[in-house]
């Protein structure tokens, strides 16, 4: 368990340092690469979980996850729709900025809630920490989104508040 927490801290510190350096130096090529890697990772996890929730035989530990976490079964449908819309908002070009910001906010709430839910039912530390790792990727993506949109001051505020 100590190794898992050390890995989480190391990953979080690495993302923060890459994003901080990229946001402050304005290296657009590196910014773009890190932005798409972090955004792609978060969107892949959201899309995978949205599809996996609805499979007859879910992959991995998701079988019976909603019941295990105490959620009603209809919540799966709402969560699937929200995740699909959020993924589209982040990946489709031309989506208004406010829609993308709502997607970032919604994904943030989803990831924090997932971590709290797993902690509340006594799941192993990996299940509690995993959503927080993707939350750090989401924060990096959002800071670079702001930086790419020409708002480095806001990007710096995001990084200072999460550091």
Backbone bond lengths (Angstrom), bond angles and torsions (degrees), N, CA, C in turn:
res aa  C-N    CA-C-N  psi(-1)  N-CA   C-N-CA  omega(-1)  CA-C   N-CA-C  phi
1 X - - - 1.450 - - 1.522 110.61 -
2 X 1.342 117.05 -38.36 1.456 120.55 178.77 1.516 111.48 -61.28
3 X 1.338 117.05 -36.52 1.461 120.78 178.31 1.517 110.77 -65.80
4 X 1.334 117.17 -38.92 1.459 121.04 -179.96 1.512 110.07 -64.08
5 X 1.321 118.02 -44.61 1.455 120.53 179.49 1.521 109.94 -65.65
6 X 1.338 117.92 -41.45 1.459 121.04 176.63 1.515 111.68 -60.01
7 X 1.329 116.25 -40.19 1.459 120.79 177.88 1.517 110.26 -64.03
8 X 1.323 117.82 -42.05 1.462 121.70 -179.76 1.521 110.65 -63.54
9 X 1.320 117.06 -44.42 1.451 120.75 179.34 1.523 109.79 -64.32
10 X 1.315 117.31 -44.45 1.457 121.17 179.75 1.523 111.03 -62.08
11 X 1.344 117.81 -44.43 1.458 121.53 179.38 1.524 110.22 -63.33
12 X 1.337 116.12 -45.81 1.462 120.37 -179.81 1.516 111.71 -61.77
13 X 1.331 116.13 -43.03 1.461 119.75 178.75 1.523 110.84 -65.05
14 X 1.324 116.45 -39.42 1.463 120.01 -179.82 1.523 110.96 -63.83
15 X 1.324 116.90 -46.33 1.465 120.20 179.66 1.519 109.91 -61.90
16 X 1.345 116.61 -45.36 1.464 119.91 179.81 1.519 111.15 -60.25
17 X 1.330 117.96 -43.09 1.458 119.50 -178.05 1.530 111.37 -68.59
18 X 1.336 117.34 -40.36 1.469 119.41 178.05 1.515 110.62 -63.14
19 X 1.317 116.09 -46.48 1.462 120.18 -176.09 1.516 110.37 -68.84
20 X 1.335 117.15 -42.17 1.466 120.22 179.16 1.518 109.86 -60.22
21 X 1.319 116.65 -47.33 1.461 120.31 -179.53 1.522 111.16 -63.52
22 X 1.323 116.87 -43.24 1.457 120.38 -179.14 1.524 110.94 -65.99
23 X 1.326 116.84 -41.58 1.462 120.29 -178.37 1.520 111.13 -67.85
24 X 1.315 117.40 -36.55 1.454 120.18 -177.35 1.533 112.16 -80.83
25 X 1.327 118.13 -33.22 1.458 121.25 -178.12 1.519 113.11 -87.75
26 X 1.318 117.51 -17.97 1.449 120.66 179.06 1.517 113.62 65.69
27 X 1.309 119.09 32.42 1.453 121.81 178.49 1.525 108.14 -77.94
28 X 1.295 116.79 96.60 1.457 120.70 -169.31 1.533 113.92 -64.28
29 X 1.324 118.24 -37.62 1.464 118.62 -179.39 1.528 110.65 -66.24
30 X 1.319 116.32 -45.49 1.461 120.32 178.20 1.533 110.59 -66.38
31 X 1.340 116.44 -40.34 1.467 120.34 176.41 1.520 110.48 -55.46
32 X 1.306 115.45 -46.64 1.460 120.60 -177.63 1.527 111.08 -63.51
33 X 1.316 117.11 -43.16 1.467 120.43 -179.76 1.524 110.78 -63.94
34 X 1.334 116.86 -47.62 1.460 120.32 -179.46 1.523 110.25 -65.64
35 X 1.335 116.68 -39.53 1.467 120.32 178.45 1.526 110.49 -58.28
36 X 1.333 117.10 -49.55 1.464 119.64 -176.74 1.521 112.17 -71.25
37 X 1.329 118.35 -32.33 1.465 120.13 176.22 1.530 110.97 -65.89
38 X 1.328 117.00 -47.29 1.467 119.73 -178.76 1.525 111.21 -70.25
39 X 1.315 117.25 -42.10 1.463 120.44 179.13 1.531 110.01 -65.35
40 X 1.323 116.54 -42.50 1.465 120.67 178.62 1.514 112.36 -63.12
41 X 1.336 116.96 -40.96 1.472 120.02 178.89 1.524 111.23 -62.84
42 X 1.327 116.39 -46.61 1.471 120.05 -179.84 1.528 110.41 -64.41
43 X 1.320 117.25 -45.29 1.470 120.09 -179.07 1.526 111.43 -65.79
44 X 1.327 117.24 -36.27 1.466 120.28 178.10 1.526 110.68 -63.74
45 X 1.324 116.86 -43.75 1.466 120.72 179.21 1.525 110.36 -64.72
46 X 1.313 116.65 -42.83 1.475 119.83 -179.62 1.531 110.90 -66.02
47 X 1.318 116.94 -43.25 1.470 119.91 179.44 1.528 111.10 -66.34
48 X 1.332 116.77 -43.83 1.464 120.39 179.24 1.525 110.67 -60.15
49 X 1.332 116.71 -47.38 1.461 118.84 -177.60 1.522 111.27 -67.54
50 X 1.326 117.78 -36.40 1.467 120.24 178.94 1.526 111.03 -63.80
51 X 1.325 117.18 -41.56 1.468 120.83 178.54 1.525 109.79 -71.94
52 X 1.310 116.60 -44.04 1.463 121.47 -175.88 1.531 111.99 -64.11
53 X 1.334 117.61 -33.48 1.467 121.09 177.01 1.520 111.44 -55.85
54 X 1.317 116.27 -32.53 1.453 121.17 -170.08 1.521 114.58 -102.88
55 X 1.311 117.26 3.78 1.460 119.96 176.57 1.523 110.09 -75.66
56 X 1.319 115.81 148.39 1.466 120.06 176.90 1.527 109.99 -62.57
57 X 1.327 116.47 -41.20 1.464 122.93 176.38 1.532 108.29 -120.95
58 X 1.343 118.30 87.57 1.470 120.13 -178.09 1.526 112.63 -61.01
59 X 1.322 114.78 150.03 1.463 121.29 178.03 1.525 109.67 -80.75
60 X 1.297 115.95 147.05 1.457 120.94 175.08 1.513 113.34 67.98
61 X 1.327 115.31 -151.88 1.462 120.38 -173.82 1.531 114.34 -81.68
62 X 1.331 118.07 13.44 1.461 119.82 -176.84 1.528 113.40 -81.86
63 X 1.315 117.47 -7.94 1.463 120.24 179.40 1.532 108.14 -66.09
64 X 1.313 115.89 117.50 1.462 121.00 -179.67 1.518 114.04 74.51
65 X 1.333 117.27 14.97 1.465 120.67 -175.98 1.527 111.98 -63.72
66 X 1.319 117.99 -40.16 1.464 120.10 -177.75 1.519 111.01 -64.33
67 X 1.317 116.81 -41.92 1.466 121.02 177.28 1.526 110.00 -66.49
68 X 1.319 116.51 -44.38 1.462 122.28 179.79 1.528 111.28 -58.20
69 X 1.338 116.98 -40.38 1.460 121.11 -177.92 1.526 112.60 -84.75
70 X 1.329 116.78 -5.51 1.459 120.26 177.46 1.522 114.55 86.80
71 X 1.331 117.53 15.26 1.464 120.96 179.36 1.519 109.93 -88.37
72 X 1.338 117.44 147.14 1.473 119.28 173.65 1.531 109.70 -71.38
73 X 1.316 117.04 153.02 1.471 120.24 -175.11 1.522 112.66 -65.38
74 X 1.337 118.44 -29.13 1.472 119.73 -179.67 1.531 111.84 -68.81
75 X 1.321 118.08 -20.84 1.461 121.37 179.12 1.525 111.38 -63.01
76 X 1.325 116.31 -27.17 1.460 121.70 178.41 1.531 110.50 -59.01
77 X 1.343 116.48 -40.76 1.463 120.71 -179.24 1.528 110.41 -66.89
78 X 1.326 116.76 -45.30 1.463 120.53 179.38 1.525 111.32 -62.19
79 X 1.325 116.11 -43.52 1.455 120.95 -178.88 1.530 111.12 -66.38
80 X 1.324 116.45 -39.04 1.468 120.55 178.18 1.529 110.67 -62.65
81 X 1.326 117.17 -46.08 1.471 120.82 179.82 1.529 110.53 -63.03
82 X 1.324 117.31 -44.40 1.464 120.69 -179.10 1.525 111.34 -64.15
83 X 1.325 116.92 -42.00 1.467 119.94 179.51 1.527 111.10 -66.00
84 X 1.317 117.34 -41.35 1.469 120.31 179.08 1.530 110.48 -62.56
85 X 1.318 117.03 -44.82 1.470 120.12 178.80 1.528 111.26 -64.76
86 X 1.332 117.11 -38.54 1.463 120.74 178.80 1.518 112.13 -65.53
87 X 1.321 116.80 -42.59 1.469 120.61 177.77 1.524 110.00 -61.68
88 X 1.314 116.62 -44.95 1.470 119.73 178.25 1.527 111.04 -62.06
89 X 1.321 116.83 -42.09 1.466 120.32 -179.39 1.527 111.42 -61.00
90 X 1.319 117.00 -38.60 1.469 119.33 -177.72 1.524 113.45 -79.95
91 X 1.326 117.43 -29.14 1.460 119.40 -173.24 1.527 114.82 -98.83
92 X 1.325 117.88 -25.35 1.469 120.41 -176.84 1.529 109.08 -83.67
93 X 1.328 116.86 126.30 1.469 119.15 178.46 1.528 111.16 -68.75
94 X 1.312 115.78 150.29 1.453 120.81 176.30 1.520 114.66 87.91
95 X 1.318 117.87 -1.05 1.464 120.34 177.04 1.527 107.25 -71.63
96 X 1.338 117.83 135.20 1.474 119.61 -178.91 1.534 112.56 -57.36
97 X 1.318 114.25 149.02 1.467 121.28 -176.96 1.528 112.03 -55.26
98 X 1.324 117.58 -43.28 1.470 120.76 -178.10 1.529 111.18 -62.71
99 X 1.317 117.89 -37.27 1.470 120.87 178.04 1.528 110.06 -64.58
100 X 1.337 116.09 -41.00 1.468 119.50 177.58 1.531 110.31 -64.92
101 X 1.324 117.13 -40.13 1.458 120.23 179.41 1.533 111.09 -65.42
102 X 1.324 117.65 -37.72 1.466 120.39 174.68 1.526 110.86 -62.42
103 X 1.327 116.96 -38.72 1.460 120.78 178.44 1.532 110.30 -64.57
104 X 1.326 116.59 -44.86 1.468 119.73 177.32 1.532 110.50 -59.36
105 X 1.315 116.41 -46.07 1.462 120.77 -178.97 1.529 110.89 -63.11
106 X 1.326 116.58 -45.19 1.463 120.95 179.39 1.517 112.39 -62.69
107 X 1.330 117.16 -42.29 1.460 120.26 177.23 1.528 110.60 -64.98
108 X 1.331 117.07 -37.74 1.460 120.56 177.32 1.517 111.38 -60.96
109 X 1.320 117.06 -46.51 1.464 121.02 177.85 1.524 110.30 -62.33
110 X 1.317 116.98 -42.40 1.466 121.14 179.60 1.522 111.47 -60.00
111 X 1.323 117.11 -45.14 1.467 120.56 -177.13 1.528 111.98 -70.05
112 X 1.327 117.41 -41.66 1.465 120.12 177.35 1.529 109.65 -65.27
113 X 1.332 117.07 -43.00 1.470 120.94 179.34 1.524 111.52 -63.10
114 X 1.323 117.29 -38.57 1.463 120.51 178.47 1.526 110.34 -63.12
115 X 1.314 116.56 -43.19 1.460 120.26 179.50 1.533 110.77 -63.40
116 X 1.320 116.84 -44.89 1.468 121.18 179.37 1.526 110.59 -63.76
117 X 1.322 117.14 -42.64 1.466 120.89 -179.23 1.525 110.94 -62.11
118 X 1.319 117.14 -45.16 1.464 119.86 179.26 1.531 111.25 -65.27
119 X 1.307 116.98 -39.38 1.461 120.58 177.50 1.537 110.55 -63.84
120 X 1.338 116.26 -42.03 1.465 121.62 -175.97 1.524 113.73 -63.85
121 X 1.334 116.65 -31.06 1.466 119.08 -179.45 1.528 112.07 -95.57
122 X 1.325 116.90 3.63 1.457 120.43 175.41 1.513 115.06 81.04
123 X 1.328 117.40 25.31 1.457 120.14 177.16 1.529 110.61 -66.83
124 X 1.338 117.39 160.19 1.474 120.57 178.35 1.533 111.42 -59.76
125 X 1.319 115.55 157.39 1.467 122.34 -175.89 1.526 112.64 -55.19
126 X 1.326 118.01 -35.09 1.468 120.39 -179.71 1.527 111.46 -57.43
127 X 1.328 117.07 -39.58 1.460 120.68 -179.21 1.531 111.76 -71.64
128 X 1.310 116.80 -25.87 1.463 121.58 178.13 1.528 110.12 -80.51
129 X 1.333 116.77 -39.88 1.465 121.78 -175.08 1.531 112.19 -80.18
130 X 1.319 117.59 -34.78 1.465 121.67 -176.63 1.532 113.22 -51.15
131 X 1.339 119.99 -50.67 1.466 118.21 178.48 1.530 112.95 -61.83
132 X 1.325 116.69 -30.44 1.468 119.50 -179.91 1.529 111.68 -71.21
133 X 1.333 117.47 -30.12 1.463 120.34 174.12 1.530 110.31 -64.17
134 X 1.321 115.56 -43.14 1.463 118.56 178.39 1.528 111.45 -71.91
135 X 1.329 117.12 -26.57 1.460 120.08 173.43 1.526 110.01 -63.94
136 X 1.329 117.58 -39.79 1.473 119.75 177.69 1.529 110.68 -64.73
137 X 1.326 117.27 -38.02 1.476 120.20 175.66 1.522 110.48 -65.50
138 X 1.340 116.87 -38.31 1.463 121.07 178.32 1.526 110.67 -64.26
139 X 1.318 117.21 -42.24 1.469 120.84 178.50 1.528 110.23 -63.55
140 X 1.330 116.69 -42.30 1.469 120.27 177.58 1.524 110.39 -61.44
141 X 1.327 116.25 -44.51 1.462 120.71 178.88 1.522 110.97 -60.35
142 X 1.322 116.31 -44.08 1.473 120.31 -178.29 1.529 111.11 -65.64
143 X 1.330 117.23 -43.04 1.466 119.90 178.96 1.526 110.43 -61.63
144 X 1.313 116.67 -42.03 1.473 119.88 178.87 1.525 111.43 -71.96
145 X 1.318 117.56 -31.62 1.472 121.20 173.65 1.525 109.38 -59.27
146 X 1.328 116.55 -46.96 1.461 120.23 178.78 1.523 111.08 -64.05
147 X 1.334 116.93 -41.78 1.457 121.49 -179.67 1.526 111.17 -64.61
148 X 1.334 116.35 -41.18 1.467 120.84 -179.73 1.516 111.28 -68.17
149 X 1.329 116.72 -28.34 1.465 121.74 179.54 1.523 111.77 -81.81
150 X 1.336 116.42 4.71 1.460 119.89 176.67 1.517 113.30 85.60
151 X 1.327 117.40 25.72 1.459 120.88 179.93 1.530 109.99 -125.30
152 X 1.354 117.45 66.12 1.464 120.00 -177.14 1.525 112.58 -66.09
153 X 1.337 118.30 -25.03 1.464 120.52 178.20 1.530 109.38 -65.46
154 X 1.332 117.03 -45.87 1.467 120.80 177.69 1.527 110.87 -64.77
155 X 1.316 117.13 -38.50 1.462 120.45 177.53 1.526 111.04 -61.25
156 X 1.316 116.27 -41.12 1.463 120.76 177.60 1.514 111.82 -64.85
157 X 1.352 117.07 -37.18 1.471 120.31 177.03 1.517 110.95 -63.83
158 X 1.328 117.62 -42.36 1.457 121.82 179.15 1.518 109.36 -60.41
159 X 1.313 116.80 -45.36 1.460 120.76 -177.65 1.526 111.55 -67.27
160 X 1.330 117.62 -39.95 1.469 119.60 179.42 1.524 111.13 -67.39
161 X 1.312 118.80 -37.08 1.466 121.37 -177.96 1.510 111.78 -72.45
162 X 1.322 118.60 -27.86 1.460 120.90 -177.89 1.523 112.48 -95.17
163 X 1.314 117.52 -12.52 1.470 120.51 -178.21 1.518 111.43 -75.01
